[in-house]
């Protein structure tokens, strides 16, 4: 049974960005509904190969019947290990479509959305440790404030953190609706949907360690790409995009260009375009999820 994830954002631009060679080896680091993978396979010849990663077990329902594809039911933080395990230590291109899929948002039991009442979970896979409920009910007020401010970029983060700590003195916050009701006093009515989405984003990032995992992935991607190979990344919020942009330009996440003793730049990637590619009006009219998407493409520097 196919799980309907979402219409792939910037589908053709991202796959074209890989500059696919028919006999090459490519990685779809975030398989999801399989939209990007299917288009990559269309560009591959009979000797080409695709390795697809996704930690969500539900994604396996979308696998195409194609011998050229190897599916790895793991987080892309293990990119290097599994490429080596399956005999492809170096690859010609890597694509990652970051963020949470529409399918995951639309499943009340996953706890990602403010639209449904469900368990306060937010884990990408149930095998990992802490859930959103663990964060909300055990983190000290200062840590909650830091997470909401840093990952959600919420200005009144302190008020939300305080309300949560006060509420859990009486009873544990177990569901998404209970969390919404707990922080409502901190939210102006006109900004309710926006601020709740920012709050849920912040908790989700903490639960899944998304920014740390992204850093690990980017560093490994630069290692496993062949010279001339392409790294293609689609991000959906400024925190992700800043890491991707800085790493592609400078080789580090601070965005500080470093040089060796002889003045040579210490970088192993070079951006193909100076600015991010964004969806056009036609795609935005068909897919509202694309509104915040930014696509960046870089090429492995030939030593």
TORMAR-858469 format. One line per 10 residues: their letters; for each residue x, y, z of C-alpha. Coordinates in Angstrom, 2 decimals. Example, Ala and Ser with C-alpha at 12.3 -4.5 7.8 and 13.67 -1.06 7.14 Angstrom:
2
AS) 12.30/-4.50/7.80 ~ 13.67/-1.06/7.14
//
This chain:
303
XXXXXXXXXX) 0.00/0.00/0.00 ~ 1.52/3.31/-1.12 ~ 1.71/5.98/1.58 ~ 0.88/9.40/0.11 ~ 3.68/11.63/1.38 ~ 3.54/14.81/-0.72 ~ 4.18/16.17/-4.18 ~ 7.98/16.48/-4.39 ~ 9.06/20.11/-4.17 ~ 11.39/21.47/-6.88
XXXXXXXXXX) 11.42/17.98/-8.36 ~ 12.89/18.61/-11.80 ~ 15.27/21.36/-10.70 ~ 16.76/19.17/-7.97 ~ 17.21/16.08/-10.13 ~ 18.65/18.16/-12.97 ~ 21.05/19.61/-10.39 ~ 22.57/16.15/-9.90 ~ 23.84/16.21/-13.53 ~ 23.16/12.49/-13.77
XXXXXXXXXX) 25.43/10.13/-15.67 ~ 23.49/7.02/-16.82 ~ 26.08/4.65/-15.31 ~ 26.62/6.60/-12.09 ~ 25.81/5.85/-8.46 ~ 23.42/8.26/-6.72 ~ 21.87/8.71/-3.31 ~ 18.37/9.86/-2.37 ~ 19.01/10.60/1.31 ~ 15.32/11.24/2.11
XXXXXXXXXX) 13.25/8.74/0.12 ~ 9.81/9.53/1.61 ~ 7.18/8.98/-1.07 ~ 9.82/8.14/-3.67 ~ 9.14/11.00/-6.08 ~ 12.75/12.11/-6.43 ~ 13.98/8.51/-6.57 ~ 11.65/7.59/-9.43 ~ 12.84/10.52/-11.52 ~ 16.49/9.70/-10.79
XXXXXXXXXX) 15.87/6.10/-11.93 ~ 14.39/7.42/-15.19 ~ 17.72/9.12/-15.90 ~ 19.83/6.05/-15.05 ~ 20.86/3.36/-17.50 ~ 20.86/-0.37/-16.79 ~ 24.25/-0.12/-15.06 ~ 23.34/2.88/-12.93 ~ 22.52/2.54/-9.24 ~ 20.48/4.42/-6.65
XXXXXXXXXX) 20.82/4.07/-2.87 ~ 17.83/5.51/-0.99 ~ 17.70/6.25/2.75 ~ 14.68/6.82/4.99 ~ 14.39/6.13/8.71 ~ 10.57/6.07/8.59 ~ 9.45/2.42/8.19 ~ 6.28/3.61/6.40 ~ 8.42/4.82/3.49 ~ 9.13/1.21/2.47
XXXXXXXXXX) 5.56/0.96/1.15 ~ 6.54/3.34/-1.66 ~ 9.50/1.38/-3.04 ~ 9.56/0.90/-6.81 ~ 10.20/-2.57/-8.22 ~ 13.64/-1.81/-9.62 ~ 16.81/-3.87/-9.18 ~ 18.96/-0.78/-9.62 ~ 17.80/0.58/-6.27 ~ 19.02/-0.29/-2.76
XXXXXXXXXX) 16.78/0.87/0.12 ~ 18.33/1.59/3.52 ~ 15.78/1.97/6.35 ~ 18.07/4.25/8.36 ~ 18.67/7.92/9.10 ~ 21.01/9.63/6.63 ~ 23.43/10.32/9.47 ~ 24.71/6.81/8.66 ~ 25.32/7.66/5.00 ~ 29.01/6.77/4.90
XXXXXXXXXX) 28.66/3.50/6.84 ~ 25.94/2.05/4.65 ~ 27.46/3.17/1.36 ~ 30.63/1.33/2.38 ~ 28.62/-1.69/3.55 ~ 26.86/-2.02/0.20 ~ 30.02/-1.54/-1.85 ~ 29.59/2.09/-2.93 ~ 32.06/4.08/-0.81 ~ 32.11/6.89/-3.40
XXXXXXXXXX) 29.10/8.22/-5.32 ~ 28.36/10.62/-8.18 ~ 25.58/12.61/-6.55 ~ 23.49/13.02/-3.40 ~ 20.03/14.57/-3.02 ~ 18.32/15.44/0.28 ~ 14.81/16.88/0.71 ~ 14.77/17.94/4.37 ~ 11.85/18.40/6.71 ~ 8.68/16.51/7.53
XXXXXXXXXX) 6.45/15.08/4.81 ~ 2.77/15.90/4.37 ~ 1.99/12.25/5.16 ~ 3.67/12.52/8.56 ~ 1.88/15.80/9.30 ~ -1.47/14.24/8.38 ~ -1.06/11.25/10.71 ~ -2.52/12.28/14.11 ~ -0.67/9.47/15.84 ~ 2.70/10.98/14.93
XXXXXXXXXX) 2.00/14.21/16.84 ~ 3.61/16.56/14.30 ~ 0.60/18.73/13.54 ~ -1.36/21.34/15.48 ~ -4.45/20.43/13.44 ~ -5.13/17.11/15.20 ~ -5.23/15.89/18.75 ~ -2.74/13.07/19.13 ~ 0.03/11.78/21.37 ~ 2.88/14.22/21.94
XXXXXXXXXX) 5.41/12.14/20.04 ~ 7.10/13.82/17.00 ~ 9.72/11.08/16.58 ~ 10.65/10.30/12.99 ~ 10.93/6.69/14.05 ~ 9.61/5.00/17.19 ~ 12.97/3.28/17.70 ~ 14.68/6.45/18.87 ~ 14.76/7.62/22.46 ~ 13.03/10.76/23.70
XXXXXXXXXX) 9.63/11.91/22.47 ~ 8.07/15.37/22.44 ~ 6.31/14.46/25.69 ~ 9.68/13.77/27.30 ~ 10.97/17.18/26.22 ~ 7.86/19.07/27.32 ~ 7.50/17.30/30.67 ~ 11.11/16.94/31.82 ~ 13.22/19.77/30.41 ~ 13.96/22.67/32.81
XXXXXXXXXX) 12.27/25.98/32.02 ~ 15.52/27.57/30.81 ~ 16.12/24.72/28.37 ~ 12.59/24.97/27.00 ~ 13.03/28.72/26.57 ~ 16.33/28.18/24.73 ~ 14.85/25.56/22.39 ~ 11.77/27.65/21.57 ~ 13.87/30.75/20.95 ~ 16.68/29.05/19.01
XXXXXXXXXX) 14.83/26.43/16.96 ~ 11.45/28.12/16.65 ~ 12.71/31.72/16.59 ~ 9.82/32.58/18.92 ~ 10.07/36.02/20.56 ~ 7.84/35.22/23.53 ~ 9.51/31.86/24.16 ~ 9.92/32.58/27.87 ~ 6.17/32.90/28.38 ~ 5.54/29.54/26.67
XXXXXXXXXX) 8.22/27.81/28.71 ~ 6.80/29.24/31.94 ~ 3.23/28.15/31.12 ~ 4.41/24.60/30.36 ~ 6.33/24.30/33.62 ~ 3.36/25.64/35.61 ~ 0.94/23.22/33.93 ~ 3.04/20.11/34.47 ~ 3.13/20.80/38.20 ~ -0.56/19.85/38.14
XXXXXXXXXX) -0.63/17.19/35.43 ~ 1.61/15.79/32.70 ~ 1.11/17.23/29.19 ~ 0.46/14.15/27.05 ~ -1.23/15.27/23.82 ~ -0.81/17.93/21.16 ~ -4.10/19.56/22.12 ~ -3.07/19.74/25.77 ~ 0.14/21.49/24.72 ~ -1.78/23.96/22.56
XXXXXXXXXX) -4.16/24.79/25.42 ~ -1.22/25.21/27.80 ~ 0.51/27.92/25.74 ~ -2.59/29.68/24.33 ~ -2.36/32.51/26.87 ~ 1.01/33.49/25.36 ~ -0.28/33.73/21.80 ~ -2.13/36.67/20.18 ~ -5.19/35.35/18.34 ~ -4.04/36.71/14.98
XXXXXXXXXX) -0.73/34.86/15.25 ~ -2.04/31.61/16.70 ~ -1.42/29.27/13.74 ~ 1.99/30.74/12.95 ~ 3.31/30.66/16.51 ~ 1.99/27.16/17.21 ~ 3.69/25.92/14.05 ~ 6.95/27.53/15.20 ~ 6.57/25.92/18.65 ~ 5.97/22.47/17.19
XXXXXXXXXX) 8.90/22.93/14.81 ~ 11.21/23.77/17.70 ~ 10.19/20.70/19.70 ~ 10.44/18.45/16.63 ~ 13.97/19.67/15.89 ~ 15.02/18.94/19.48 ~ 13.39/15.50/19.55 ~ 15.01/14.37/16.31 ~ 18.29/16.29/16.75 ~ 17.70/17.55/13.22
XXXXXXXXXX) 20.37/20.23/13.03 ~ 23.10/18.02/14.52 ~ 22.12/15.20/12.16 ~ 22.19/17.59/9.19 ~ 25.72/18.65/10.07 ~ 26.85/15.02/10.26 ~ 25.19/14.29/6.93 ~ 26.74/17.26/5.13 ~ 30.24/16.42/6.35 ~ 29.86/12.80/5.25
XXXXXXXXXX) 28.34/13.81/1.91 ~ 31.41/15.91/1.10 ~ 33.61/12.90/1.91 ~ 31.78/10.29/-0.18 ~ 31.23/12.40/-3.30 ~ 33.58/11.73/-6.20 ~ 35.42/14.78/-7.60 ~ 32.90/16.59/-9.78 ~ 29.98/14.94/-7.99 ~ 26.97/17.01/-6.97
XXXXXXXXXX) 25.29/17.64/-3.61 ~ 21.67/18.85/-3.89 ~ 19.76/19.94/-0.77 ~ 16.21/21.30/-0.36 ~ 15.53/22.98/2.99 ~ 12.39/24.50/4.51 ~ 13.48/26.81/7.32 ~ 16.23/29.33/7.83 ~ 18.19/27.26/10.37 ~ 18.66/24.39/7.92
XXXXXXXXXX) 19.31/26.64/4.94 ~ 21.97/28.62/6.82 ~ 23.91/25.44/7.63 ~ 23.67/24.20/4.04 ~ 24.65/27.57/2.58 ~ 27.64/28.05/4.89 ~ 28.92/24.50/4.40 ~ 28.70/24.66/0.61 ~ 30.48/28.03/0.51 ~ 33.14/27.63/3.19
XXXXXXXXXX) 33.34/23.99/4.23 ~ 32.19/24.81/7.77 ~ 28.95/25.75/9.49 ~ 30.08/29.15/10.78 ~ 30.49/30.51/7.24 ~ 34.11/31.59/7.84 ~ 36.30/30.97/4.80 ~ 39.61/29.48/5.94 ~ 42.88/29.25/3.98 ~ 46.05/27.20/4.29
XXXXXXXXXX) 49.59/28.56/4.69 ~ 49.80/29.30/0.96 ~ 46.49/31.14/0.80 ~ 44.53/28.28/-0.79 ~ 40.89/28.06/0.26 ~ 40.16/25.08/2.53 ~ 36.97/23.98/0.80 ~ 35.96/20.76/-0.93 ~ 32.66/21.98/-2.42 ~ 31.78/24.93/-4.62
XXXXXXXXXX) 28.21/26.26/-5.05 ~ 26.83/26.04/-8.58 ~ 24.64/29.11/-8.06 ~ 25.28/32.10/-5.80 ~ 21.66/32.18/-4.61 ~ 19.16/29.49/-3.64 ~ 16.66/28.29/-6.24 ~ 13.05/28.82/-5.12 ~ 9.74/27.54/-6.54 ~ 8.06/29.59/-9.26
XXXXXXXXXX) 4.49/30.86/-9.07 ~ 3.13/27.86/-10.97 ~ 4.50/25.40/-8.41 ~ 3.39/27.57/-5.50 ~ -0.17/27.63/-6.83 ~ -0.23/23.82/-6.94 ~ 1.71/23.07/-3.77 ~ 1.55/25.43/-0.78 ~ 4.20/23.32/1.01 ~ 6.75/24.64/-1.48
XXXXXXXXXX) 6.47/28.23/-0.24 ~ 9.41/28.07/2.16 ~ 11.59/25.72/0.08 ~ 15.13/26.64/-0.94 ~ 17.30/24.50/-3.21 ~ 21.08/24.70/-3.13 ~ 23.51/22.79/-5.34 ~ 27.26/22.33/-4.93 ~ 29.93/20.34/-6.73 ~ 32.87/18.45/-5.23
XXX) 36.07/20.30/-5.98 ~ 38.56/18.40/-8.13 ~ 41.82/18.33/-6.20
//
